[in-house]
Amino acid sequence: MSAPHDDKASPPQPSPQSGEGANPSPTDGGGWEGHPKETRSADLSSPTRGGGWEGEPLEDRPSPSRLFILRPIATTLLMIAVLVAGFVGYKLLPQAAMPEVDYPTIQVTTLYPGASPDVMASSVTGPLEQQFGQMPGLAQMWSVSSGGASVITLRFDLSLSLSVAEQEVQAAINGASNLLPSDLPQPPIYAKVNPADAPVITLGLTSATLPLTTLYDLADTRLSQKLSQVSGVGLVTLSGGHKPAIRVTVNGPALAALGLTLDSIRTAIAGANVNSPKGSISGSQQSFSIDANDQLQSPQQYRDMIIAYSGGAPVRLGDVATISTGAENAWQAALVNGKPGIVINVQRQPGANVIAVVDAIHKLLPSLQTQLPAAAQLSVLSDRTVTIRAAIADVQFELLLAVLLVVLVIFVFLRSVRATFIPATAVPLALVGTFGAMYLFGFSINTLTLMALTIATGFVVDDAIVMIENISRYIEAGERPLTAALKGAGQIGFTIITLTFSLIAVLIPLLFMGDVVGRLFREFAITLAVAIVISAIVSLTFTPMLSARLLRHTPEEKQSQLFRSTGAFFDRLSARYTRALRWVLRHQPLVLLFAAGTLVLTVVLYVLIPKGFFPVQDTGMIQATTVAPQDVSFQSMNARQQALVDALLKDPAVESVSSVVGIDGVNTTMNTGRLLIYLKPLEQRPRVQALINRLDARAAKVEGIATYLQPVQDLTINDIASRYPYQFSLSATSAAQLSSANTALMDRLKALPQLSGVTSDLQDQGLQAYVDVDRSAASRLGISMSAVDSALYNAFGQRLVSTIFTQSAQYRVVLGVEKQPDQGLGAFNSVYLTGSNGQAVPLSTIATIEPRATPLAIDHLGQFPAALISFQLASGVSLGEAVDAIKQAAKQAALPASVTIAFQGSASAFQSALSNQLWLLLAAVATMYIVLGVLYESYIHPITILSTLPSAGIGALLALMATGHDLTVIAIIGIILLIGIVQKNAILMVDFALDAQRNQGLPPDEAMLQAAHLRLRPILMTTFAALFGAVPLALGTGMGSELRQPLGIAIVGGLLVSQVLTLFTTPVIYLAFDRLATRTAAWRARTFGSAQPAAALSDEDAQ
């Protein structure tokens, strides 16, 4: 079996990249460390003595491979150590959908039941905003004040540590505590916000007989405690109900007849139900702890409680009120597949293995079910790992397919099992070894790191291919394998180092991307860089050692027919390429003009291609926001949501649906709800966008409620909830100005063809019952405004008047008045106050009630009134086109100067990414130029190498446009990787051309012809290896493939075009720069005379 060959008639041609001749000094005439080039020799002799290249003893040459070639056992053991480290790292690495990223966002939530949006904004949100606004490092503050809830989202600079931000937030809350209402049920709660950290598993608890309060108590005291104890679980949240409570519903007229008020009841309950220390007694022999029946713990005990005496007879609370067990907050509800229930969301700890966490929860579920009453059913609504496992499995399949395709490419070109085996070993060594480094860096196995490894498959064999191809030429020339390995490795070592550094150089700008997107792709860049470095080490050590042991020269008469025929094919291909190149070199001006045209065309295509952010993924989940008219009641909203869920469950692609209505910090108004729709496996349904269109049609048939559907994304930036996936803020100096600007802008936005939907969350037309108190009349009766507020809060605010303490939980006593379902404003007739004479005074005596329009929620951006406008792209429209259209519409609306627009979330990140795209590409090119210039000690040769880039850009952009993909962040990364790939072809040509000029005395055109002829096969091999490594990504259709396709398409398209063009343009550009250097040297010689020898100038300028 024989090693492959390029051209039997051509002797092995040395490269300058042998360490000894790669960087000749510009002042020594081109020798290596003082050896003049006229003393160099191409003698190929003993591998241990006299085998030096260019006159140097072989053992004295700075070859990084020599030691490893001569010590095969040590080299093999080192490679085994790399594999073992990689396998251990793989077992220890956590699995996740995306890299772990700390988003610099904290959300502060304060609940104050019964408070109106205006009260929340002035008494809770305002004081907190004033404190938060003084924090250093705060980039943005967004607040929403609604009925009973205040939610403030704080976004910090990326330079600020999240732990430091948390400390600042806690200090600010403490600083505002004396300004907040004293009767808050609990102090403000803050939590980190990670938009990508969706629940890893969602459970539903339902029952046909048990009330929701009982289910909630079971979930709160039993299930959540057990789930929180599972290793890796970070947070367990409950939705759709509230803790059990004792609800005291007072009959207002009956109470007034006794001369009592709601304040009397509140005071009586607070005094009758206490739980305070009582001390202990210690005598000479015994000691006693002291306890008493100071707590009332059942509805009956409250019914029997005496609140007053009338005519000497006791008046019990049950005489004037209905006491029952109910929910602490009656205005929250959830549906589990259309049935009332409790939704349990489980999130993992940062860095935890999502697969292991969910598997542990599944094992725990049977035990949890046994701890519940027989009437309660615990079910799995969604398992996030189903899609994560599918996505990872798809990427792993694409990785394996890429490996097989790359190995097949190697075999097709090398035509030998032995020769194919040698570079093929670089693939598992580099990829498996990378897992060990990933563990040390604290990375995870996720879509992006696996995508990096898939792309790396085409890269990691390049160095090994270059190495074995060079060694094989010596073997075909008659050298012994060991001698050929020593000489070939020493000759090509510097080239491999150059290829490695130049490829890593293009990844450096990705490492310095400063925004959240940069943090997301840091793991991708480092993983790819580590794989490339390991492959270079393998190619410099293990590959030449194996070549010395496995490669053999097979005489032509013993070669198989397949071997001879494929060899003849490559010979004919090389001959035809050489003839075509000779023709091209005779028409260099035309080729240079064509090369300039590729640069112009690249710029034109970059301007024309639609710009996007991230591709829309199909993760198997759809989230929805529902909105009803602003004056809707809770009961009506709940009924409409029920009808909507029932309609969605009828779709055959829907697996399950969870639904939540009511204000809970996520839903900020009574007329909004949220849905999470879990889909069946991808093979049983259409793609998510087609399914959204179908579900939209179903939802539109449900009257009285609007539904906004969007797919759940693994890769998301939005930290403020919105109805559509893209959003921007509109802020003004006053609420009236905001309302006017919102109306004017929305009218124009709704007419834009680039948007399929647009909506504003400004809700300022809610109904308010305005109590207009006649202060003079109230004063005459001895009634204060604080008494009026207290009476209203007691009646309608679900006021928490007392707490029942148990060893496992605390339960509240809630006060209110009886109301008929359709009573409306007549409910105020049940409110009475006490005058100065002790008589009950109806509220209607001193006040009139009138309905008014009022905001359902008050939004602030940086303490100024604001509205969040979200939008959906029309079919075929890119995010860049939509953003431009919105900006133009805002200009046409002629908004006041004090009204500002700022894109938020993904749209804001897109704006940042768009502004950085060109700089990122230029930074990659500049970094590569610097690295190549340092390695070549030249200003000119890096330009020759980088001249290959425009053709790659054309191919990538045309491929993206032809397949209907936008130029997204993923595609840009693909183009950046292309920069590193396509320059390899030019490096291989330039290296050998320089060597032929310096060491063989060939003229530039003949030197380049020889280099192009000798390097054609390794160029084709490395290009096709990289191309077929990207093909599985480009053609993938599995779960999450939408994210990977643009990367593969950009690489495949760029390689196809650049491969054809650069084989002809690179030699012409090289010769053009050579002529320029010659003319420059001649001019300098004429100008400066003999002060600088012309020969030295020529050699220097050639650099």
N, C-alpha and C positions, 0 to 999 in steps of 0.2 A: 504494500500500500504506500502510496506516495503522497508527499506534501504537494500542494498546488504550486502552479508556476504562472508567471505572467507571459514570458516570451523566451522560449528556449534559446533563441538567437542572441538575446541580450544578456551580457554579464551583469552580475549584481552591481547596482549603482549606489554608492554611499550617499548618505544624507548628511547635512551639516549638523543634524541634531544628535550627535553622539556624545555630547558633553564637551568633547575636545575641539570641535570646530563650529559650534553653534553660534558663538558670539565673538568672533575675532575682533581684536582691538583695532580701532580705526587708524592707529598709528604704527602698528607693527606689520603691516602688509598682509594681514589676514591669517597669520599663524596662531597656534594655540600655545600660550604661555612661552612665547619666545621661539617656537619652532617655525621657521620660514616655510611657506607653502611649497617652495620648490624642493624641499627635502622630504616631503610626505610620500608615503608609499602605500600602495594598496595590497601589500603582501598579506595573504591569508595563510597563516601557518598554524603552529601548535597553539592549542587553547590556553596553555599555561606560560609559554615563553615565546617571545618574538612575534606574538600574534597581535601586536598593537596596530591600531589604525592610524594612518598618516604618520608613520614613523615612531609612534610611541609604543612601549611594551604594553601588552594587553593588561597585565596585572596592575599597571600604574594608571590606567585610564579611570576617570571618575564615573564608572558605570554603576548605577544603583542596583543592577540586577546580578552582577557577577557572584557575590557572596551567596545569593539564594540559588543560583544555578548549580554551584559547586556543593551545596549542602541540601540535597533534596529531602532528607528526612526531617531536618529542622523546618524547612519551608512547608512541608506537608503538615507537620504538627501545628505550625502556626495557623494554617488555613483551617484545620480541624478546630482549633481554639476559637477562631472567628465564627465558625458554624455553631459551636456549642453556646457561645455567648449570645448569638442571635436567637437560637431556639429558646434559651432561658428567658431572654428579653421578651420574646413573643408570648410566652406563657404568662408573663407577669404584666404585660401591657393591658390597660383597660380598653374596652371597646365603647365607642360613642358615635353618634351621627356626625358630629363636627368637632373641631378642636375646642378645648376649654378656653374660653376667653372671659376675662373679668370686664364686663361692661361698666363704665364709670358712672353708673346711674343708681340712685337711691330713691325710693318712694316712701313718703310719709303719709299715713292714713290716720284720720281722727274721726270717730263716730260720736254723734251727739243727737240721739233720737229726738224727733219732734222739732228740731231747729229748721227754719226755712233757709233757702239758699242765701238770702241776704244776711241773716244772722250768722250763718256759718262763715260767710266771706268776711264779715266785720269783726266777729268775736273770736274766731278760730284761725282761719286762713291768714287774715291780715297780720296779727301778731307774729305768727310763725314766719310769714314771708319777710317781715322786717328783720328778724334774726337771721334767717337763712341768707338774705341778700348781703350780709356782711361777711360771709364766709369766703376766705381766699380760695381760688381755684374753681369757683362755681362758673360753669359755662352757660347754663340755661336753667331757668326755673319756670315750670308750667304747673298751674294749679287749677283744680276744678272744685267748686263749692256747690253742693247740691243739697237737697233736703235730707238733713241728718248725717251728711258725710262731707269730709274735706280730704282731697287727695292731692298731694304736692309731689311732683316729679322733679328731682334735682339731678342735673347732668353736670359732671365735673370734667375738667381737663384731663386728658389721658396721662399727663405727667404726674398727676396726683394719685398717690396710692389709695386704693379703695378703703383700706383699714383706717388711714388718716381721715378720709372723707367721712367714714362712719363716726369717728370720734368728734369731728366738727359738727355733724348733724345732732348727735346726742347733746353736745354742749349748747347748741342753739335751742333745742327743745327745752333744756333746763332753764336757759335764759328767758324763754317766753312763758314758763309755767305760771308765773305770778300774774300774767296778763290773760290767761285762758280762763274760761268759766270754771267755777269751783265745783260744779256738779257734773262734770264730764264722767261718764261711766268708767272710763279708763284713760290714761294719758296717751298722747300720740304714739303710734307704733311705726317704726321704720324698718324697711327691708331692702336688700339689694334686688335690683331688677335685671334679669337676664332674658332678653326677648327670645333667645334660642333655647332656653331651658324649659321646654314644655314638659308636662307630666309624663313620666316613663310608663305609668300604668294608671288607668282610671277604673274605679270600682263603683258599682251601684248597689245601694241597699234599699230594698222595697219590701212591702208587705200588703197583703189584701185586707188585713184586719187591724194591725197595730197603727196607732196614730203617728204622724210625722214627728211629733215631739219625742215620742219614745224611740223611734228609729234614730233620731239625731243624738239622743242621749247615749244609745248603744254605740253609735259610731264615734262619739266624742270620748266616752269613758272606757270603751273596750277596744274597738278596732284601731283607732288612731294611735293609742298607746302601744299596742303590739306592733303595728306597722312601723312606728318610729324607732323601735328597737332593732329592726332589721339592719344589718351592716350595710352602709352605703346610702341609706335613706336620709335625705336632708330635710324634707318638709312634707307634712301631711295636712291638707286643707279640706274643709267640708263646705259644701254649697247646697242650698235648697231648703234650708230650714233653720231652726234656732233652738237653743236650749229650752227645755221645759221651764215653765214659770207658773206662779200662781197669779191669775188674772182676776183683778177686782173690778167689775163693771158696775158702776153706781147708777141708780135710778135718780136722776137729778130732781124731779119734782118731789119724790118721796123724801129725799134728803132735805130739801128746802122746807118741807112741811114741818120738819122737826127742828128747824132753825139751825141746821148744820150746813157746812160747805165741804167741798172737796179737800180743802186744806185741813179741815178737821179730821177727815178720814186719813189723809196722808200722815198727819201728826200722830193719830191714834195707832196706826199700823207700825210706824217707826218706833213708837214707845213700847208696843206689845211684843215685838219680835227683835230680840237683841241677842248678842253672843259675845260676851266680854269676860275678862278674867274675874274670878271670885275668890281666889286665894286658897289657903289650906289651913288645917288645924293640926297642931302637933302637941300631943300630951306626953305624959311620962312613959307611957307604954305603947301608945298607938298614934298614928298620924292619919289624917283624912284629907283627901282632896275634896273640893267643894264644887258641886254642879247644881243646876236647877232647870226647871222646865221653862226656860226663858225664850225658847224658840218655838214658833208656830210653823209646823212643817207640812200640814195637810190642808186641803180646802175646807174640811169640816171644822178644823180648829179656828180658821179665820171666820167662818160663818158664826161660830159661837162667841166670837170676841165682842165684848161690850164696848160700845163707842160713846154712849151717853145714857142719861136717864130722862124719861118723859113721864111726868105725873107719878114719879116714884118707881116706875117700872123700867127695867133695863132695856135699852135699845141695842140690839146686836147687829153686827155688820151684815149678817145675812138678811136682815129685815129691809135693808135699803140697797142691797147690791147682790149681784150674782157672782159667786166665787167658783172658779173652775180651774182646772189644769189646762194650760194652753202654751203657746209659743211666746218666748220673750219678745220676739219681733214677728208680728203676724203678717208682715208685708214682704215675705220672702218665700219662694217656692222653687222646686226643681222637678223635672220630669226625667225619668229613666226609661227610655224607650216608650214614652207616652204614658207611663204610670208615675204617680206621685212617689217621690223617693228622695234619698240623699246621695249626692255625688261626692265621691272620695277621690281626690287627686293626690298622687304621690310623686314627689320630685326627688331626684338623687342628689347626693352631696357632690360638690365640685371634685372632679377627678375620679369619682367612683365608676366602677365598671357597670355600665347600664345593663348588660346582659346578665351579669351575676346578681345584680340587685333584683331584677324582675324575676329571675329564676327562683331566688330565695322567697319572694313574695308568693309566687305560685305554689311553692311547697308549703307555705304557711296557711294558705286559704282554707284547706279542709279543717285545720285546727280552729281557725277563726269561726267557721260556720258552726262548729259544735258548741261554741261559746254563746251562740245567739239563740233566741227563742225559736221554736220550730216554725212559727209563722213568719219569720224574717228570712229573706233570701239575699245572699251576697253573690253578685255576679261581676264578671269582668266586662267592662264596656269597651275598653281599648287597651291594647298592649303595644306600646311604642316600639318595642324591640322586634315586632313582626316585620315592620318595614325597615328597621335598622338592619336586622339580620339579612333581609332580602337585598338591601342596597349593598351591604358589605359582601354578601355572597356574589352579587353581580360583579362587583369590582374585582373580587378575587378570581372569578371566572375570566374576566377580561385580562387580568394580570397573567393567569396561566396561559390563556390563548396568545397573549403577546409574547410570552416566553417561547411557546411552540413555534410561532411564526418567525421569530428572530432566529431560532436555531435552524429552522428550515431554510431561511435565507443564507445562513452561514454554509449549510451543507451544499446548497445549489452552487455557491461560488467556489467553495473549497473542494467539493467532490470527493471527500474522504471522511470516513467515519472518525478515524483518529484525529485528523486535523479539525473536524467539527467539534469533537469532544473537548478539545483544549480551550477554545474561547467560550464554549458553552458553559464550562465550569465557572466562568466569571459571573454568570447570571445568579445562580443560587448563592454563591459566596457573597456577592455584593448586596443582594436583596435580603438574604437572611441575616447577614452581618449588620445591616442597617437597623434591624429590630432591636439589637442590643444597644446601639447608640440612641435610638428613640426612647428606650426605657431610661437611660441615663439622663436624657434631656427632659423627662417627665411628660412625654407625648402620649398619645393614644392611637389605637387602630381606628381610624375614621375614614370617611369618604375622601377627604383631601390627602391624607398621608398615603392611602392605598392608591389614589390617583397619581401621586408623585412616584410611587414605586412602579406603577404600570408604565408611565412615561420613561422612567429610568431604565426599563428593560431594553429599550432601543439604544440607550446611551452606554450602558455598562459594558457591552460587548465591543464597542468601537475601539477602545484601547487595545483589547486583546486581539482584535482583528488586525489592527495595524502592526502589532508585535509579531504575530504568527506569520503574517504575509511577508514581512521583511526577513524573518528567519528562513522561511521556506524558499525564498529566492537563493539564498546561499546554499541550501541543501541541493536544489536543482542544479546549481553550478558545480556540484561535486564535493562540497565540504562535508566533513563528518557532522552529525547532528549536534554534538556538544560544542564543537568549534563554531558552527553556524549560529547556535543559540547565544554564545558569548559575543560574537561579533555583531549579529543582528540586533541583540538587545542593547549593546553598547551604542550602536549607531542610531537607534530609534528612540532611546530613552528620553532625550530632551524633547523630542516631538510629542511624546505622550504627556510629559509634564506640561508642555505648552497647551495641548488640547484640553487637559484637565483644568488648568488655571483659567483658560479663556472661557470654558463653559461655566465654571463656578462664578466667574466675574459677572455674568449676566444676571445671576441670582442675587447679587449684593443689593441692588436697588429694592428688591422685594423685602429684604430684611430690614430696610430702613423706612418702609412705609409707616407713617406715624399714626394713622387713624385706626379705627376698629377693623377696617378691611385688612390693613396691614397686619394686625395681630392675628386675624383669622388665617392668613396665608403664610405666617411665619413658620408654622410646622411643615407646610408644604415645601417651602424653599429649603429649609434646613434638612429635611428628610431627603430631598433630591440631591442636595450638595453632598451629604454623607455617603449616599449610594455611589455618586460619581467618584469621590475620593477613594472609597474602598475598592471600586473597580480599577482605578489607576494603580493602587498598591498591588492588587492581584495581577494586573497585567505586567507590572515590573518585576514581580517575584515568582508567582506560581506559574504563569503562562510560559515564560521562557524555560523554566525548569522542566515542565511537562513536554515542551517542544523538544528539548534535548533528549528526553527519554522515549518519546512516542513517535516523533516524525521520522520517516525513512524515505530515502529516494528509491523510487521504483523505476527500473528501466522501461523504456517505451514499449518494448516487446511484451512486457508483463502487465501493462496497463489494460484495464477493461475497456470494452467498446464505449460504454457510457462515459468513462473518464476521458477517453481520447476525443469523442465527439463533442462533449461539453467544452473540453479544452480548445478544440478547433473553433467552436462557436465564439468563445471569449477572445481568441486570437483574431478572428475575423472582425469582431466588434471593435477591438482595439485598433486594428488596421484602418477600419472605416472611420473611426473617430479621429485617428491621426491625419488621414487625408482631409477630412472635413475641417480639422483645426488648421491645417496648412492653408486651406482656402480662406479661412477666417483671418489668418495672420496676413494674407495678401490684401485684405480689405479692412484694415484696422480702423480707418476713419469712420466707416459705416458702422462698425461694431461699437465704437466709442459713442457715436451719436445714439445708437440703440440703447446703450447702457444709461446714457443721460435721460433718454426717454422713459426708461423703467423707473428712474427716480421721480420724474415728474408725474408719471402715472400712479405711482404709489401715493404721492401726496394727494392727487385728485381723488383716488379711491378712499383714502382716509377721510377726506372731507365729505364725500358722498354717502358713505356707509352709515346706516342708522346706528345711533349710540344707545346702549342699554346699560343696566346695572348688573343684576344677576338673572340668569334664566329662571323661569318659573318651574319649580319642582313638583312632581307628583309624589307626595309622601303618604298617600292613603288617608288623609284627613282634610276636612273642610271646616273652617270656622265661619260663623255667621253672626252678624249683629242685626237685631230686629228693632224696629222703631214703630211705635203707634202714635196716634195724634197726641198732642201735648196735654190735653185735658183728660186723658184716659185714666180710669181708676185701676187699682191693683187687681181687683177681681176680673175686670174686663180684659186687662192685659194678660192675665194668666189664662183666660179662656181662649184668647186669640193665639197665644203661644201654643196651647194644647192642640188647636186645630192645625197649626202650621206643622208641628211635629208629626201629627197623624198623617198629613199629606206627604211629608218627606219619607216617612217609613214605608210608604207604599212603593217607592222606587226600588227595583230589584238590585241595584248596585249598592244600596245603603245597608250596612251591617247593623249599626246601632246609632242612637242619637241621645245626647244629654242636653238638657235645657235648664236655664236658670233665669228667673225674673226677680225683680226687687233690688233695692239699693243695698249693695254689699261692699262698696269700695271699688269693684270692677265695673259693675253697672252703676252709673252715677245718677241716673234719673229713673223715675217710676215707669216711664213709657219706653224704656229700653230693656232688651233682654239679650241673651247670648246663647248660641247653639254650638255644639261640637259634633260634627257628623263623621262617623267612622265608616270607611268604605270597605267593601269586600276586596279580596286579592286582585291584583292588577289583571291577571289572566281571565277574571270573571266580569270585567267591567270595562267601559271605555276610559280614555285618558281623562284626567281631572278637569281640564278646561271644557271638554265636551260635556262632561257630567254636570258641571256647574251650570252650563246653559240649559240643560234639561231640568235641573232642580229649580232654577230660576223660574221656568215656566210653571212648574207645580206650585211654587210659593206665591206666584202672582195671582193664583186663583183664590187664595185665602184673603178674605176681605178685612180691611181695617188694620193691616200690619204690613210694613215694608221689610224686605229681607235683603241683606247685603252679604253675599257669599264670597269668600276668597280662600284659596288653598293654604293650608298650614305649610310653612317653609322651615327647613333645617337651617338655612342661611338667611337670617333676617336681622335687620338693624333697628326696626321700629320699637321704640320704648314707650310710645303713647298709643293707646288703643284707638283705632279709627275704623270707619265702616268699609272703606276701600283700602287697597294696599299702599297707595302713595298719598302723601299728605303735605300740606303747607299751612302755615299759620298766617292769620290776618289780625294785626293788632292796631289799636287806636288809643287816643288819649281819653275817650269817654265812651260809655255804653251806647249813647245815641249815635255818635259818629261811627262806631263799629257796626251798628245795625244798618245804617245807611250804606256804608261801604260794602258790607256783606251782600246786601240786596243788589247793588249795582254790579258787583263783580260776578255774582252767581248767575245773573241774567246773561252775561256774556259767555261765561264758562259753559253753560248748558247748550249753547249754540255751537260749540267747537266740535268739528267732526273728528278731531283726534281723541276725544274722550267718549267712552261708551257710558260713563256714569260719573256724576259729580254730586257731592252733597256736603252741606255744612252742618256742624254740630251745634251751631248757635240756636238755642231754643229759648226764645224770649216771649212766647205767646201762651205760656201756661196759665191756668186759672188760679187766682188767689182770692180768698175770702178776707176782705179788708175790714177790720174792726175799727170803726171811727168812733172813738170815745168822746163823749161830751165831758170835757175835763171839769167844767163848772158844776154840772150836775153831779158828777162823781165826787167832787170835793164837798159839796153840800151834804152828801150822804156818808161822808167819811171813808170813801173808797179810793185807794191809791192806785197808780198805774202798775206798781209791782204786784198788787193783789189781782188786778185784771190779768196780767201776764201769767201769774201763777195759776189762776183758775183755768185759763185756756190750756196751759201746759198739762195741768192735771187731767183735763177732759180729753184732749186730743193728741197728746204727745207721747203716748205709751210710756209714761213717766215711771222710772224705776224708783220705787219708794222704800224698798227694804231688800235685804239679802238673807237667804237661807243657806247656812253653811253645813256641809256634810264632809266626811273624811275624804271623799273622792272628787267632789265638785262643789260649786256654788250655784245657787238658783235665785232668781230675782222675783220680787213681787211687783206687778205692773198695774198701774191705776188708770182708769178711763171711765167714760160715761156711756150709757146705752145709746145706740144709734140705730135707726131703721135703715135698711139697705138703700132705699131710694129717698131718704129724708133730705139730703142735700143741705142747704143752709139752715134748714129747720132744726138741725142738731144743736144750734146755739141756744135754742129755747130750753135746753136741759142744763144750762150753765147759770149758776147763782153765785152771788157774792154776799158778804156780810157787811151791813151798814154799821155806822157808829152806835146805833141803838140796839144792835144785836139781831136785827131782823134780816131775813134773806131778801136779797134784792136781785131780781132777774137781770141778766146782762142786757137784755133788750131795753131796759129802763134807762140806761145811761149810754147806750151805744147803738149805732146802726151798722148793719152788715151789708156790704156790697161786693159783687164780684169784680175783679180787675185782672188785667193781663200782667203776668210776672215772669221773670226768667225761671226756667226749671233748673238751670245750672249757670253759674257764673265762672267763666274761664279767665285766667290771667296768664300773661306771658311777661315775666319780669315785673310783676305787680301792675301791669296795664291790662285793660280789657282786651280779650282776644277771642278768636274763633278758630277752630281747626277745620279746614276744608280738605276733604279726601277725594281722590279721583281714581278711575279705572281706565286703562288704555283701551282704545278701540282696536279691533282686530287688525293686525299688520302694522300697527303704529308703535314706534319705539318710544322709550321713556324720554330720550333726548328731544324728539319731535314734540312730545306732549309738553315738556317743560318750556320749550321755546314758545309754543302756542299760548301757554298760560301767561308767560311774561308779556307777550304781545297784547293779550286781552287785558291785563292789568294796566298797561300803558293807555289803551284805548278807553278804559273806564274813567280815566282822569281822576284818580283817587287823590285826596288831599295829601300834602307832603308828610303830615303827621301819621298817616296810615302806612304801615309797613307790611311787606310780605316776606316770609322766610320759609324756605322748604325745610321739612322735618323728616326724620327717619330715613327710609331708603332713598327718598328723593333728594334729601340733603347730602347723604353719602354719595349718591350718584353725581351731584354737582361737584363735590370734592374730588371724586375719582376722575370725572371728566376733565377737570382743570389740571389734574396731575398725570393724565394718560400720556400726553406728549412728553412731559418732563421725565416720566418714568422710562419711556422708550429711549429718549436722548441720554438719560443717565446710564442705562444699560449699554448703549453704544460707547459712551465716553469711558465707562469703566473698562470695557473690553479693549478700547484703544490704548488706555494707559497700561493695562496688563500686558498686551502684546508688545507695546513699545518698550516696556521694561525687559521683557523676555528676549526680544530681538535686538535691543539697543539700537532702535531705528525709529525715525519719524514717518518714513514712507511706507514700509512694508505693512504696518497695521492698516493703512488706508486701502492698500491693495486687497487685503483680506476682508475688510469691512465692506468692500464694494459689492460683495455678494448679497448684501442685505435687501436692497430694493426688490430684487427678483423674488425673494422669499416673502416680502411684504405683499407684493402683487398676488402671489398664489394664495396666501392666507386670506386676504380681503376678498378676492374673487370667490374662493370656496365658501366663505361665510355668507356672502351675498347670494350665491347660487343656491344655498341650502336654506335661505330664509332666516339666518341667525343675525342678531345684532352684534355690534362690537361691544361685548360686555367685558367686565373685569376678568372673567375666565378666559375669554378670547385674547385679551391683551397679554395675559400671562403666557398663553400659547405662542403668541408672536415674540415675546421676550425669549422664550426657550428656543424659538426658531433662530434667533440671533446667535445663540450659542451653537446650534447644530450646523447651520449652513457654512459658518466660517471654517469648519473642519476641512472641507474640501479645499478651500484656498490655502489653508495652512500646509496641507500635504503637498500641494503643487509648489508653493513658494519655497518650502524647505528644500525640496530636491532641486529646484531650479537654481537656488543660491549655491548649493553644493556643487552642481555641475559647472557653474561659472567659476567658482573659487578654486576647486580642486582639479577640474579637468580642462579648464581653460576654454570651455565652449562659449561661443557668442550667446547673447541673451536669448535670441529666438530659438536657436537649437537647444539651448539648456531648457527652455520652457517646453519645447516639443517633447524632449526626452522625459522631463518630469511628468507631463500630462500622460504620456504613454505608460510609464512605469507605475503611476499612481492611480490609473483609471479603475482597476479592480478594487483596491481598498476604498476608493471614493464611493464606488457603486455599492459596495458591501455595507459601509457605515451608513450611507444614506438610506438604503432599503431596510436596514435593521431598525433605524430610528422611525422610518415610515411605517413599517409593519408593527412596531411597538405601539404606535398611536392609532392604528386602524381599529382595534377593538373598542377604544374610547369613542371614536368617530361613529361607529356603526352600532354602538350599544343601545338597547331598547328597554333594559330592565328598570327596576325601581331606582329613582334618582338619576337616571341616565341624562336627563335634561341638563344637569349641572356639568356633566363630563363631556358631552358631545362637542361644545364649541372649542374646547381645548384640543381634542383630537382632530377636528375638522381643520382648525387653523394650522396645525403641524403638518397634516397630510397634504393639504393644498399648497402650503409654502414649500414643502420638500419636492413635490412633483414639479413645480414650475422652476424652482431654483436649481434643481438637479440638471435640468436641460440647459438652462441659460448660463449658469456659472462655469460649466465645463468649457465654454467658449469665451465668455467675457473676462474671466479672471486672467488668462494668459495675455489678452490684449491690454488690459489695464496694467498688468505687471510690466509689460514692455514699454508702455507709454510712460510710466514713472521711471523706468530705467533710462529712457531717452532724456527725460527731464533732468535726471541726476547727472547724466553725461554733459548736457549743455550747461548746467549750473556749475559743474566742476571746471569746465573749460572757461566760462566767464570769470570764475573766481581766480583761475590761474592767470588770465590776462589782466585782471584788475589788480591782483596783489603780487604779481610777478612770481619770482622763485622762492618767496618767503614760505610758501606752502607748496610742497611738491604736488604736481598734478596727479600722480598715481595715488598719493594719500588722499587727495581731495576726492578723486573719483570713488575710491573705496568708501570713504566717509559718507559721501552723498548717496551712495547706493544704499546706505543704511536708512 
